[in-house]
C-alpha cells in the first residue's frame, strides 16, 4: 500500500474537476441529505459518476478520493489506515465493482465505521452487485441512481439556460407555458445522444456508446453474474433484436422464439440488461392478460442499430419511459382483456393517467372505452398544447423531488 501515491492521486483527482462549474441535480440532493453513512451511486457508464464523485470529494472536508482499480491490495486495510493516520472522515470510492469481493470489503468497512462519524460514497456502473449480494449491501447503503441528463439538465449544461421546473400536476392539467415551447428545437439532438454528458465534449456519441455497450456486456455483467462467453454473445444478439424490432412485438415469448432460448433465459437476460441500464421491462396492467413485459431501451442505444428516422416512434417511447423511471414513477402498459392494445401506458402518479404517445397527428381514438378520468396524449409536436394534449418533450421539465 503506497499511501504517498494515493495522496498524490487524490490531489490530482480533486483538481481535475475544478474546471466544471455546474453540478448535477443529484449533487445537491446528496450534499443536503442526512442518514446512512454509506451512499452508493449507481448509473450507466458514461453518465458522469466519476465527475460527480470528485465534485463531492471537493465539497466535503477531510475527504479522500480513491479510484478502486488503483488499489492492488486490501481495500479495507487501505481505508482503515487512511482514517487512522490522516484522520480522513469522508471517503469517495470510484467504480467499486472492479474490485474483487468488494461487497465483503464494504461490509467490513460498514461494521467498523457505522458507529463513527465516517461517511463513504461509492460508485458503480452496474446495480447488479448492489442489489444482489450475499452481504446484503442494500441494507447498508443509501442507493441513488445517476441517470443521463434529463431534458432540462441537458439544456442547462449545453446551452447555459436555466429553466424553472414544472410540476407534474401542471403538466397534466394545464397548458404548457409558451416560453417552454421554444425548447422543442433541442429535443431531437437530445434523443440522438446529447443526453449523455460526454456528448458535451464528443459530438459523435455513437462510437463511444458502442464501446460502452461492449464493456458492459463483456466485462461488467460477467464480473457480477456467472455467465459464459457464449451467453455474452446471446446478450449482444438480444440487444440487437430489441433495437431492430417494433416495440409492441418484444416480450419473453418473441425473444425465446427468435433467439432459440427458453423463456426463463429470456427473462434472466432481460433482468441483467435492465439492471445494467440498457433495457426497461414494462409490465401490463389489467385483468386476464399475459403477464409478459413490453421491452424498451435506454436512450439512445437503439441508434446503434437503426437510423433516427427509422426508429423515431420507438425513441419517443424510450424517452417517456426513461424520464418517468428517473422520476421514480410507476408505468404500466395497457392491454384489454382480449389482448387488444388500447392506449399506450398507464402512469401512476397522484391518480392513474392513461398516456398515448405518438407524432403530430396522434388522436384520442385509443382512449375509447377507458374509464380513467385522466387521459393525455403526448405528441411530438408543439402545435397542440391543450388540457389533454401536450408536447412530448414537456415531461422533461417535471420537477425531480
C-alpha positions as CSV (number, residue, x, y, z in Angstrom):
1,X,0.0,0.0,0.0
2,X,1.7,3.2,-1.2
3,X,-0.1,5.9,0.8
4,X,2.0,8.7,-0.8
5,X,0.9,7.6,-4.2
6,X,-2.7,7.6,-3.2
7,X,-2.4,11.1,-1.7
8,X,-1.0,12.3,-5.0
9,X,-3.8,10.7,-7.0
10,X,-6.3,12.1,-4.6
11,X,-5.0,15.7,-5.2
12,X,-4.9,15.2,-9.0
13,X,-8.5,13.9,-9.0
14,X,-9.9,16.8,-7.0
15,X,-8.0,19.4,-9.1
16,X,-9.2,17.8,-12.3
17,X,-12.9,18.7,-11.7
18,X,-12.5,22.3,-10.6
19,X,-13.0,23.4,-14.3
20,X,-16.6,22.1,-14.1
21,X,-18.7,24.9,-12.7
22,X,-22.0,23.1,-12.9
23,X,-23.2,20.2,-10.8
24,X,-25.9,17.6,-11.5
25,X,-29.2,17.8,-9.5
26,X,-28.1,14.7,-7.6
27,X,-25.1,16.6,-6.2
28,X,-27.5,18.9,-4.3
29,X,-29.6,16.1,-3.1
30,X,-26.6,14.2,-1.7
31,X,-25.0,17.2,0.0
32,X,-28.2,18.1,1.7
33,X,-29.1,14.6,2.8
34,X,-28.6,13.1,6.2
35,X,-28.9,9.5,7.4
36,X,-26.9,6.5,6.4
37,X,-23.1,6.8,6.4
38,X,-22.7,4.8,3.2
39,X,-24.1,6.2,-0.1
40,X,-24.0,4.1,-3.3
41,X,-24.3,5.9,-6.6
42,X,-25.1,3.6,-9.5
43,X,-25.7,4.5,-13.1
44,X,-24.8,3.8,-16.7
45,X,-21.2,4.1,-17.9
46,X,-20.5,7.5,-19.3
47,X,-23.2,9.2,-17.2
48,X,-20.8,11.3,-15.1
49,X,-20.5,9.3,-11.9
50,X,-16.7,9.9,-11.6
51,X,-17.0,13.7,-12.1
52,X,-19.9,13.8,-9.5
53,X,-17.8,11.8,-7.0
54,X,-14.8,14.1,-7.4
55,X,-17.1,17.2,-7.0
56,X,-18.5,15.6,-3.8
57,X,-14.9,15.0,-2.6
58,X,-14.1,18.7,-3.1
59,X,-17.3,19.7,-1.3
60,X,-16.5,17.8,1.9
61,X,-13.7,18.5,4.3
62,X,-11.3,15.7,5.5
63,X,-12.1,13.8,2.2
64,X,-10.2,11.3,0.1
65,X,-10.9,10.1,-3.4
66,X,-9.8,6.7,-4.5
67,X,-10.3,5.0,-7.9
68,X,-10.6,1.5,-6.7
69,X,-8.8,0.0,-9.7
70,X,-5.6,1.6,-8.3
71,X,-5.8,-0.5,-5.2
72,X,-3.7,-3.6,-5.7
73,X,-4.0,-5.0,-2.1
74,X,-6.5,-4.9,0.7
75,X,-9.1,-2.1,0.2
76,X,-10.3,-2.4,3.8
77,X,-6.9,-2.0,5.3
78,X,-6.1,0.9,3.0
79,X,-9.1,2.9,4.1
80,X,-8.6,2.0,7.7
81,X,-5.0,3.2,7.6
82,X,-6.0,6.5,5.9
83,X,-8.6,7.1,8.6
84,X,-6.1,6.3,11.4
85,X,-3.1,8.2,10.0
86,X,-4.6,11.1,8.2
87,X,-7.9,11.3,10.2
88,X,-9.9,11.1,6.9
89,X,-13.7,11.1,7.6
90,X,-15.2,11.1,4.1
91,X,-14.1,8.6,1.5
92,X,-15.1,8.6,-2.1
93,X,-14.6,5.2,-3.8
94,X,-15.0,5.1,-7.6
95,X,-16.1,2.0,-9.6
96,X,-16.1,-0.4,-6.6
97,X,-17.4,-3.3,-8.7
98,X,-14.0,-3.5,-10.4
99,X,-12.5,-4.7,-7.0
100,X,-12.7,-8.4,-6.3
101,X,-15.0,-9.2,-3.4
102,X,-15.9,-5.6,-3.0
103,X,-19.2,-6.5,-1.2
104,X,-17.3,-8.3,1.5
105,X,-14.8,-5.4,1.9
106,X,-17.7,-2.9,2.1
107,X,-19.4,-4.9,4.8
108,X,-16.2,-5.0,6.8
109,X,-15.9,-1.2,6.5
110,X,-19.5,-0.7,7.5
111,X,-19.1,-2.9,10.6
112,X,-16.1,-0.8,11.6
113,X,-17.3,2.6,10.8
114,X,-21.1,2.6,11.3
115,X,-20.9,3.9,14.8
116,X,-18.3,6.5,13.9
117,X,-18.7,9.8,12.1
118,X,-17.3,8.3,8.9
119,X,-19.0,8.7,5.6
120,X,-18.3,6.7,2.4
121,X,-19.6,7.5,-1.0
122,X,-19.1,4.9,-3.7
123,X,-20.0,4.5,-7.4
124,X,-20.7,1.5,-9.7
125,X,-21.6,1.2,-13.3
126,X,-23.9,-1.7,-12.6
127,X,-26.6,-2.0,-10.0
128,X,-26.3,-5.8,-10.1
129,X,-23.8,-6.1,-7.3
130,X,-25.6,-3.7,-5.0
131,X,-28.9,-5.4,-5.2
132,X,-27.7,-9.0,-5.4
133,X,-25.1,-9.6,-2.7
134,X,-24.8,-12.3,0.0
135,X,-23.7,-9.4,2.3
136,X,-27.0,-7.6,1.7
137,X,-25.5,-4.2,0.8
138,X,-28.9,-2.8,0.1
139,X,-29.5,-2.6,3.9
140,X,-26.2,-0.8,4.4
141,X,-26.3,1.6,1.6
142,X,-28.4,4.6,0.7
143,X,-28.7,3.8,-3.1
144,X,-29.0,6.6,-5.6
145,X,-29.1,6.4,-9.3
146,X,-27.4,8.9,-11.6
147,X,-29.2,8.9,-14.9
148,X,-28.2,10.6,-18.2
149,X,-29.2,14.3,-18.4
150,X,-32.9,15.0,-18.1
151,X,-34.1,17.2,-21.0
152,X,-34.0,20.1,-18.6
153,X,-30.5,19.4,-17.4
154,X,-29.3,19.0,-20.9
155,X,-30.5,22.4,-21.9
156,X,-28.8,23.9,-18.8
157,X,-25.5,22.2,-19.3
158,X,-25.4,22.5,-23.1
159,X,-26.8,26.0,-23.6
160,X,-26.5,27.5,-20.2
161,X,-30.2,28.2,-19.9
162,X,-31.7,27.9,-16.5
163,X,-35.3,26.8,-16.6
164,X,-37.9,26.6,-13.8
165,X,-39.4,23.1,-13.1
166,X,-43.0,22.4,-14.0
167,X,-45.0,20.3,-11.5
168,X,-46.4,17.1,-12.8
169,X,-49.9,18.4,-11.9
170,X,-49.4,21.4,-14.2
171,X,-48.3,19.1,-17.0
172,X,-51.4,17.0,-16.6
173,X,-54.0,19.8,-16.0
174,X,-52.8,23.0,-17.7
175,X,-51.4,24.2,-21.0
176,X,-47.6,24.3,-21.1
177,X,-46.4,28.0,-20.7
178,X,-45.5,29.4,-24.0
179,X,-41.9,30.2,-23.0
180,X,-41.2,26.4,-22.7
181,X,-42.2,25.7,-26.3
182,X,-39.1,27.3,-27.7
183,X,-37.0,24.4,-26.4
184,X,-38.6,22.0,-28.8
185,X,-35.6,22.7,-31.1
186,X,-33.3,20.8,-28.8
187,X,-35.4,17.7,-28.5
188,X,-34.2,15.7,-31.4
189,X,-30.5,16.4,-30.7
190,X,-31.2,15.2,-27.2
191,X,-32.8,11.9,-28.5
192,X,-29.9,11.4,-30.8
193,X,-27.4,11.1,-28.0
194,X,-26.9,14.6,-26.5
195,X,-28.5,13.3,-23.2
196,X,-25.2,11.6,-22.5
197,X,-22.9,14.0,-20.6
198,X,-19.8,13.0,-22.6
199,X,-21.6,14.5,-25.6
200,X,-20.6,17.9,-24.3
201,X,-17.1,17.2,-25.5
202,X,-17.7,14.4,-28.0
203,X,-20.1,15.4,-30.8
204,X,-20.2,11.9,-32.3
205,X,-21.6,9.9,-29.4
206,X,-22.4,6.6,-31.1
207,X,-18.9,5.1,-31.4
208,X,-18.4,5.8,-27.6
209,X,-21.8,4.4,-26.8
210,X,-20.9,1.2,-28.8
211,X,-17.7,0.8,-26.7
212,X,-19.7,1.3,-23.5
213,X,-22.2,-1.4,-24.6
214,X,-19.4,-3.8,-25.3
215,X,-17.7,-3.1,-22.0
216,X,-20.9,-3.6,-20.0
217,X,-21.7,-6.9,-21.7
218,X,-18.2,-8.3,-21.9
219,X,-16.8,-7.1,-18.5
220,X,-19.3,-5.5,-16.1
221,X,-22.1,-8.1,-16.2
222,X,-19.7,-11.2,-16.1
223,X,-18.0,-9.7,-13.0
224,X,-21.2,-9.8,-11.1
225,X,-23.2,-12.6,-12.7
226,X,-21.6,-16.0,-13.6
227,X,-22.3,-16.2,-17.3
228,X,-20.3,-17.8,-20.0
229,X,-18.7,-16.3,-23.1
230,X,-21.4,-17.9,-25.2
231,X,-24.0,-16.1,-23.1
232,X,-22.4,-12.7,-23.6
233,X,-22.9,-13.3,-27.3
234,X,-26.5,-14.1,-26.7
235,X,-26.8,-10.8,-24.7
236,X,-25.4,-8.9,-27.7
237,X,-27.9,-10.6,-30.0
238,X,-30.7,-9.8,-27.6
239,X,-29.9,-6.1,-27.6
240,X,-29.8,-6.1,-31.4
241,X,-33.1,-7.9,-31.6
242,X,-34.8,-5.4,-29.3
243,X,-33.3,-2.5,-31.2
244,X,-34.4,-3.7,-34.6
245,X,-37.9,-4.8,-33.6
246,X,-41.1,-2.8,-33.2
247,X,-41.7,-2.0,-29.6
248,X,-45.1,-3.8,-29.5
249,X,-43.6,-7.1,-30.6
250,X,-40.9,-7.7,-27.9
251,X,-41.6,-9.9,-24.9
252,X,-40.3,-13.1,-23.4
253,X,-42.1,-15.3,-26.0
254,X,-40.8,-13.4,-29.1
255,X,-37.3,-13.3,-27.7
256,X,-37.4,-17.0,-26.9
257,X,-38.6,-17.9,-30.4
258,X,-36.2,-15.7,-32.2
259,X,-33.0,-16.4,-30.2
260,X,-33.8,-20.1,-29.6
261,X,-33.6,-19.8,-25.9
262,X,-36.1,-20.7,-23.1
263,X,-38.5,-18.1,-21.8
264,X,-36.8,-18.5,-18.4
265,X,-33.4,-17.5,-20.0
266,X,-35.1,-14.6,-21.8
267,X,-36.4,-13.3,-18.5
268,X,-33.0,-13.8,-16.9
269,X,-31.1,-12.0,-19.6
270,X,-33.5,-9.1,-19.7
271,X,-33.2,-8.7,-16.0
272,X,-29.4,-8.4,-16.4
273,X,-29.8,-5.8,-19.2
274,X,-32.3,-3.8,-17.1
275,X,-30.0,-3.7,-14.0
276,X,-27.1,-2.7,-16.3
277,X,-29.2,0.3,-17.5
278,X,-29.6,-0.9,-21.1
279,X,-33.2,-2.1,-21.2
280,X,-36.5,-1.5,-19.5
281,X,-39.2,-4.0,-18.7
282,X,-42.7,-2.5,-18.6
283,X,-45.4,-4.9,-17.2
284,X,-49.1,-4.8,-18.2
285,X,-51.9,-3.5,-16.0
286,X,-55.3,-5.0,-16.5
287,X,-57.2,-8.3,-15.9
288,X,-56.7,-11.6,-17.5
289,X,-53.7,-10.5,-19.5
290,X,-50.5,-12.4,-20.2
291,X,-48.0,-11.1,-17.6
292,X,-45.1,-10.6,-20.0
293,X,-43.5,-7.2,-20.1
294,X,-43.1,-4.8,-23.0
295,X,-39.4,-4.2,-23.6
296,X,-38.0,-0.7,-24.3
297,X,-34.4,0.6,-24.4
298,X,-32.4,3.2,-22.6
299,X,-31.7,6.2,-24.8
300,X,-30.0,6.2,-27.3
301,X,-28.9,2.6,-27.7
302,X,-31.5,1.9,-30.4
303,X,-29.5,4.3,-32.7
304,X,-26.6,1.8,-32.8
305,X,-28.7,-0.4,-35.0
306,X,-31.2,1.9,-36.8
307,X,-31.2,5.4,-38.3
308,X,-33.0,8.1,-36.3
309,X,-35.9,8.4,-38.8
310,X,-36.4,4.7,-38.8
311,X,-36.9,4.4,-35.1
312,X,-38.3,7.8,-34.0
313,X,-41.5,6.2,-32.8
314,X,-39.6,3.8,-30.5
315,X,-37.3,6.6,-29.3
316,X,-40.3,8.6,-28.2
317,X,-41.4,5.7,-26.0
318,X,-37.9,5.2,-24.8
319,X,-37.8,8.9,-23.8
320,X,-41.1,8.6,-22.0
321,X,-40.1,5.5,-20.0
322,X,-36.6,6.9,-19.3
323,X,-38.0,10.2,-18.0
324,X,-40.6,8.7,-15.6
325,X,-38.2,6.0,-14.4
326,X,-35.8,8.8,-13.4
327,X,-38.7,10.4,-11.6
328,X,-39.4,7.1,-9.7
329,X,-42.9,6.9,-11.2
330,X,-44.5,3.5,-11.9
331,X,-45.5,3.0,-15.5
332,X,-47.6,0.0,-16.9
333,X,-48.6,-0.7,-20.5
334,X,-52.2,-1.3,-21.3
335,X,-53.9,-4.3,-22.8
336,X,-57.6,-5.2,-22.9
337,X,-58.9,-8.4,-21.5
338,X,-58.6,-9.9,-25.0
339,X,-55.1,-8.7,-25.5
340,X,-56.0,-5.9,-27.9
341,X,-54.0,-2.8,-27.3
342,X,-55.7,0.4,-26.2
343,X,-53.8,3.4,-25.0
344,X,-50.0,3.0,-24.7
345,X,-49.5,3.3,-20.9
346,X,-50.9,3.9,-17.5
347,X,-48.8,6.2,-15.4
348,X,-49.3,6.0,-11.6
349,X,-49.0,9.4,-10.0
350,X,-51.4,11.1,-7.7
351,X,-54.0,9.3,-9.8
352,X,-53.8,6.8,-12.7
353,X,-53.3,8.5,-16.0
354,X,-53.8,7.0,-19.4
355,X,-51.0,8.1,-21.8
356,X,-50.9,7.8,-25.5
357,X,-47.6,8.6,-27.2
358,X,-47.0,9.5,-30.9
359,X,-46.4,12.0,-33.6
360,X,-48.1,15.2,-34.5
361,X,-51.3,13.6,-35.8
362,X,-51.9,11.3,-32.8
363,X,-55.5,11.4,-31.7
364,X,-57.8,10.1,-28.9
365,X,-59.2,7.1,-30.7
366,X,-57.4,4.6,-28.5
367,X,-58.8,6.1,-25.3
368,X,-62.2,4.7,-26.3
369,X,-63.7,2.6,-23.6
370,X,-61.2,3.6,-20.9
371,X,-62.8,4.6,-17.6
372,X,-59.9,6.6,-16.2
373,X,-60.7,10.2,-15.5
374,X,-57.3,11.5,-16.8
375,X,-56.3,10.8,-20.4
376,X,-53.4,12.6,-22.0
377,X,-51.7,12.5,-25.5
378,X,-48.0,13.2,-25.5
379,X,-47.4,14.2,-29.1
380,X,-44.1,15.0,-30.8
381,X,-45.3,18.5,-31.7
382,X,-45.8,22.0,-30.3
383,X,-48.9,22.6,-32.4
384,X,-51.3,21.0,-29.9
385,X,-50.9,22.4,-26.4
386,X,-54.2,21.9,-24.7
387,X,-55.5,20.4,-21.4
388,X,-55.4,16.9,-22.8
389,X,-52.7,17.0,-25.5
390,X,-49.1,18.2,-24.6
391,X,-45.8,18.3,-26.4
392,X,-43.9,15.1,-25.5
393,X,-40.7,16.9,-24.5
394,X,-42.6,18.9,-21.8
395,X,-42.3,15.9,-19.4
396,X,-38.6,16.6,-19.4
397,X,-39.3,19.7,-17.2
398,X,-41.1,17.9,-14.4
399,X,-39.6,18.5,-11.0
400,X,-37.5,15.7,-9.6
401,X,-38.5,15.6,-6.0
